[in-house]
Structure formats: C-alpha cells, structure tokens
C-alpha cells in the first residue's frame, strides 16, 4: 500500500492533494518495490529461508519492465532470464562497486515480519537477499536495517520509537546507513518531517543511506498509526513510493499499525503467483 499510494504522488497534478492529505482516486498501482517484495515472500514460503538462486530467478521471471525499475536492474534481470549468473552481474554493476541503491531495502519489510520472533535472523536473511541485486556495503546495510525494524515492530510487546531504532542500530554494521540511523535516533523529538528529511535525506539520490534513516525515523514516530506514518513520509517528498513502502511495511508489521481497510480497497491486488493466503 505504501508503495502504491506513494507512487501516486509522483504525478504533479496530485501534489495539492498531498499537502491537504487528500487521497487520490484509485486504483493505486504498485511498482517494482512491491513486485520484488512479492518474490521475497514467495521464496520464504517455498524454502523457509532466503535461497539466493531462487530469489534471483523469481526477480527475473516476474520482472515487469513497466513497473518502474531502474535501467541497471532492468538490464541485469533481462540477462539473468537469458542465462546470466546473478553473482557476476550484480558484482559488476557501477564499475565493480555494486549498487548502493535503495532497491534491496524497499522490498524487505515482509521478511522482517516473517522473522518477527528473531530480529537477528531477519537481519541475516536480509543481508543474504540483498546480494542478489545490490552488493555495495551501504545497500546491504540498508536492507538489514529495514528488516530488523520490521522484525522488532512485529515482535512480542509494543516497541517504542527509541527501542525500535536502538534495536536496529545494534544490528546494522558500521556504515553510512548506521550513522544516519544514529542521527534519526537523535531527531525523534523533531516534529517537522521536512527538516528531518533535509538532514537525513528522503531518497532523492535513491541511495540506501539517503533513504533508510528517514523512512525508519517516520516509522518509529508513528508505530501505532499507518495513516500518520504515510502522510509524514510522503509529505517530505523524494523517492515517495520507496520511503512509503519502507515506513508502511515496518508500521504494518505490527498489529496496531494495520493499514486502513478503506485504503486497501483502493490498492491494486497483489499478483496471482504469490502463495495462497490473504491478498
């Protein structure tokens, strides 16, 4: 939902609606964020863990060019479908540095919810999942942070904002993402998302360290309200579908953060190839 609704606010005609917190007309179509998250969930359901080969294969087989993938990922998934080795292709991106984009983080909240009783395992499995497409340290750390946040939010008890971010920081390796999360922790008493986004970033550079700290700040501030988490995230601008997918995924991982039913009715249904279960 965060992805699908957030993507509506890339259209200039909807900017006034965003300022007024007015929902655009449906249906809200989801993007690559959700398509890849569905592959993560399908692999978990089939294997009980992240199988990298199965995940890369699912990404490639279900790749819909029109869902808003970046050009580098479009090319890589096409080559995987044609028989290429995801290990070589992902490692070769950006002159051999690997991608530090936010793609590994945008899709991973469902994995955190899957491991609700084990944030450490969620973080480990997120790390494994990231390498199939994003092999830069920052992209991996970003995925680990989002998975840890969703696992903590979905776990027993009701985590508070400080508890959530402290738990994530402890599980994320030293990186620019972790440094951003520390700044996010220090800014929890700030109520102005625009100011916080100016410090932390909000995905305008589509890098993990420009995206994850702000999205988790918004989620931590509104753990009990999906609506508030969404509007706070979206009104900061930037890569709205991705920041909203991350924040919304973390908040919705907890029962008290369930999305509004009326909003679900406007959101495009999930793909038919997902395992049987609620759509």
Phi, psi and omega per residue, in radians:
X1 nan -0.783 3.132
X2 -1.026 -0.739 3.096
X3 -1.097 -0.894 -3.052
X4 -1.136 -0.801 3.139
X5 -1.238 -0.719 3.121
X6 -1.063 -0.619 -3.116
X7 -1.158 -0.365 3.134
X8 -1.195 -0.386 -3.058
X9 -1.652 0.257 2.887
X10 -1.475 -0.186 -3.106
X11 -1.605 2.060 -3.043
X12 -0.932 -0.555 -3.109
X13 -1.104 -0.371 -3.122
X14 -1.642 -0.052 -3.134
X15 -0.995 -0.787 3.116
X16 -1.050 -0.626 3.112
X17 -1.116 -0.645 3.114
X18 -1.094 -0.784 3.140
X19 -1.089 -0.597 -3.119
X20 -1.581 0.040 -3.069
X21 0.996 0.767 -3.133
X22 -1.873 2.219 -3.093
X23 -1.254 2.367 3.043
X24 -1.288 2.833 3.107
X25 -1.145 2.578 3.105
X26 -1.549 3.140 -0.004
X27 -1.379 2.590 3.103
X28 -1.614 2.043 -3.108
X29 -1.557 2.378 3.112
X30 -1.436 2.945 -3.049
X31 -2.050 -2.825 3.105
X32 -1.040 -0.481 3.119
X33 -0.966 -0.869 -3.102
X34 -1.292 -0.696 -3.135
X35 -1.014 -0.755 -3.139
X36 -1.272 -0.614 3.083
X37 -1.073 -0.622 3.115
X38 -1.138 -0.632 3.066
X39 -1.150 -0.699 3.089
X40 -1.014 -0.826 -3.125
X41 -1.133 -0.726 -3.132
X42 -1.088 -0.708 3.138
X43 -1.203 -0.703 3.082
X44 -1.066 -0.739 -3.134
X45 -1.143 -0.622 -3.087
X46 -1.411 -0.605 -2.987
X47 -2.028 -0.238 -3.094
X48 1.302 0.096 3.141
X49 -2.905 3.105 3.072
X50 -1.479 2.020 2.967
X51 -1.752 1.977 -3.005
X52 -1.081 -0.741 -3.136
X53 -1.109 -0.753 3.126
X54 -1.146 -0.646 -3.128
X55 -1.192 -0.821 3.115
X56 -1.062 -0.688 3.126
X57 -1.142 -0.714 3.125
X58 -1.164 -0.736 3.077
X59 -0.974 -0.798 -3.065
X60 -1.231 -0.747 -3.076
X61 -1.198 -0.547 -3.082
X62 -1.786 0.164 -3.114
X63 -1.129 2.059 3.078
X64 -1.934 1.896 -3.050
X65 -0.929 -0.530 -3.045
X66 -1.460 0.089 -3.125
X67 -1.564 0.062 3.020
X68 1.674 0.411 3.082
X69 -1.138 2.652 3.018
X70 -1.267 2.770 -3.068
X71 -1.068 -0.646 -3.122
X72 -1.152 -0.725 3.135
X73 -1.246 -0.675 3.061
X74 -0.936 -0.853 -3.106
X75 -1.141 -0.774 -3.105
X76 -1.088 -0.772 -3.129
X77 -1.171 -0.609 3.064
X78 -1.102 -0.759 -3.131
X79 -1.173 -0.606 3.067
X80 -1.120 -0.746 3.092
X81 -1.042 -0.551 -3.122
X82 -1.501 0.085 3.064
X83 1.896 0.050 3.129
X84 -1.203 2.722 3.139
X85 -1.553 2.067 -3.091
X86 -1.041 -0.530 -3.126
X87 -1.097 -0.819 3.141
X88 -1.212 -0.718 -3.075
X89 -1.189 -0.767 -3.134
X90 -1.195 -0.654 -3.135
X91 -1.211 -0.466 -3.071
X92 -1.452 -0.213 -3.079
X93 -1.072 2.503 3.064
X94 0.938 1.029 3.087
X95 0.984 0.638 3.059
X96 1.467 0.059 3.111
X97 -1.514 -0.300 -3.010
X98 1.378 2.790 -3.119
X99 -1.404 2.360 3.024
X100 -1.835 0.376 -3.137
X101 -1.190 3.051 -3.075
X102 -1.589 0.166 -3.066
X103 -1.128 -0.611 3.132
X104 -1.266 -0.467 3.141
X105 -1.450 -0.597 -3.016
X106 -1.162 -0.402 -2.992
X107 -1.816 0.012 -2.824
X108 -1.803 -0.155 -3.115
X109 -0.970 -0.700 3.114
X110 -1.037 -0.570 3.100
X111 -1.136 -0.694 3.100
X112 -1.065 -0.738 3.106
X113 -1.128 -0.626 3.119
X114 -1.027 -0.669 -3.128
X115 -1.794 0.807 -3.052
X116 -1.027 -0.510 -3.107
X117 -1.632 0.097 -3.033
X118 -2.656 1.358 -3.129
X119 -1.019 -0.565 3.132
X120 -1.141 -0.743 3.110
X121 -1.192 -0.635 3.077
X122 -1.030 -0.760 -3.139
X123 -1.128 -0.733 3.133
X124 -1.118 -0.815 -3.130
X125 -1.170 -0.593 3.077
X126 -1.126 -0.688 3.097
X127 -1.057 -0.801 3.127
X128 -1.061 -0.751 -3.092
X129 -1.153 -0.623 -3.069
X130 -1.095 -0.657 -3.016
X131 -1.119 -0.324 -3.130
X132 -1.150 -0.411 -3.139
X133 -2.328 -0.485 -3.019
X134 -2.258 1.934 -3.051
X135 -1.935 0.071 3.047
X136 -1.333 2.518 -3.090
X137 -0.934 -0.707 -3.068
X138 -1.208 -0.701 3.113
X139 -1.111 -0.708 3.128
X140 -1.140 -0.791 3.126
X141 -1.084 -0.650 3.115
X142 -1.094 -0.778 3.107
X143 -1.102 -0.716 3.128
X144 -1.079 -0.710 -3.119
X145 -1.135 -0.757 -3.137
X146 -1.170 -0.738 3.124
X147 -1.101 -0.741 3.111
X148 -1.065 -0.753 -3.128
X149 -1.094 -0.767 -3.138
X150 -1.165 -0.666 3.120
X151 -1.138 -0.722 3.121
X152 -1.173 -0.757 3.138
X153 -1.099 -0.628 -3.094
X154 -1.476 -0.192 -3.056
X155 -1.305 3.125 -3.139
X156 -1.128 2.550 -3.107
X157 1.466 3.025 -3.123
X158 -2.007 1.712 -3.122
X159 -1.131 2.459 3.022
X160 -1.597 3.022 -3.102
X161 -0.999 -0.833 -3.122
X162 -1.147 -0.747 3.138
X163 -1.060 -0.726 -3.140
X164 -1.070 -0.939 -3.065
X165 -1.221 -0.616 3.071
X166 -1.078 -0.714 3.126
X167 -1.139 -0.684 3.125
X168 -1.170 -0.825 -3.121
X169 -0.991 -0.676 -3.125
X170 -1.176 -0.398 -3.069
X171 -1.775 -0.155 -3.111
X172 -1.708 2.326 3.138
X173 -1.186 2.828 3.138
X174 -1.038 2.210 -3.011
X175 -3.020 3.039 3.028
X176 -1.142 -0.577 3.072
X177 -1.071 -0.824 -3.141
X178 -1.107 -0.708 3.106
X179 -1.066 -0.707 3.092
X180 -1.130 -0.657 3.105
X181 -1.148 -0.619 3.070
X182 -1.133 -0.714 3.071
X183 -1.133 -0.684 3.100
X184 -1.066 -0.710 3.112
X185 -1.063 -0.691 -3.130
X186 -1.268 -0.286 -3.073
X187 -1.852 0.266 -3.099
X188 -1.101 -0.409 3.136
X189 -1.550 0.041 3.057
X190 -1.438 2.299 -3.138
X191 -1.723 -0.149 -3.066
X192 -1.709 1.837 -3.096
X193 -1.098 -0.560 -3.135
X194 -1.121 -0.717 3.099
X195 -1.140 -0.776 -3.135
X196 -1.110 -0.736 3.123
X197 -1.119 -0.570 3.109
X198 -1.138 -0.513 3.133
X199 -1.518 -0.809 -3.013
X200 -1.576 -0.389 -2.968
X201 1.561 2.785 3.115
X202 -2.474 0.583 3.042
X203 1.593 0.107 -3.120
X204 -1.091 -0.509 3.097
X205 -1.646 0.023 3.132
X206 0.918 0.409 3.051
X207 -1.633 2.742 -3.128
X208 -1.078 -0.744 -3.084
X209 -1.333 -0.207 3.053
X210 -1.642 -0.028 -2.993
X211 -2.161 -0.919 -2.969
X212 -1.126 -0.806 -3.113
X213 -1.000 -0.769 -3.140
X214 -1.166 -0.779 -3.121
X215 -1.064 -0.679 3.129
X216 -1.325 -0.511 2.999
X217 -1.051 -0.829 -3.125
X218 -1.105 -0.734 3.121
X219 -1.116 -0.783 -3.114
X220 -1.094 -0.643 -3.129
X221 -1.201 -0.406 -2.996
X222 -2.350 0.848 -3.050
X223 -1.114 -0.411 -3.117
X224 -1.769 0.062 -3.068
X225 -2.465 1.842 3.109
X226 -1.081 -0.735 -3.120
X227 -1.012 -0.852 -3.125
X228 -1.145 -0.672 3.114
X229 -1.072 -0.752 -3.128
X230 -1.136 -0.930 -3.058
X231 -1.097 -0.677 3.099
X232 -1.069 -0.755 -3.121
X233 -1.195 -0.873 -3.026
X234 -1.153 -0.650 -3.052
X235 -1.239 -0.201 3.061
X236 -1.384 -0.246 3.133
X237 1.387 -2.751 -3.113
X238 1.425 -2.508 -3.127
X239 -1.457 1.288 -2.883
X240 -1.087 -0.709 -3.115
X241 -1.127 -0.637 -3.107
X242 -1.329 -0.812 3.113
X243 -1.094 -0.633 3.131
X244 -1.274 -0.601 3.057
X245 -1.098 -0.740 -3.125
X246 -1.198 -0.951 -3.116
X247 -1.058 -0.800 -3.140
X248 -1.121 -0.680 3.128
X249 -1.116 -0.670 3.127
X250 -1.215 -0.826 -3.112
X251 -1.126 -0.751 -3.106
X252 -1.224 -0.248 3.102
X253 -1.160 -0.418 3.100
X254 -1.683 2.476 -3.112
X255 -0.999 -0.664 -3.108
X256 -1.257 -0.179 3.133
X257 -1.850 0.333 -3.086
X258 -1.009 2.434 3.135
X259 -1.139 2.693 3.097
X260 -1.137 2.393 3.135
X261 -1.028 -0.697 -3.124
X262 -1.102 -0.584 3.101
X263 -1.239 -0.672 3.132
X264 -1.038 -0.618 -3.116
X265 -1.139 -0.400 3.126
X266 -1.585 -0.157 -3.026
X267 -1.607 2.351 3.099
X268 -0.928 2.420 3.121
X269 -1.102 2.663 3.080
X270 -1.255 2.797 -3.028
X271 -1.162 2.666 -3.090
X272 -1.166 -0.385 -3.066
X273 -1.407 -0.046 3.046
X274 -1.137 2.701 3.052
X275 -1.011 2.742 3.119
X276 -1.018 2.473 3.125
X277 2.671 -3.084 -3.121
X278 -1.031 2.458 3.096
X279 -1.765 nan nan
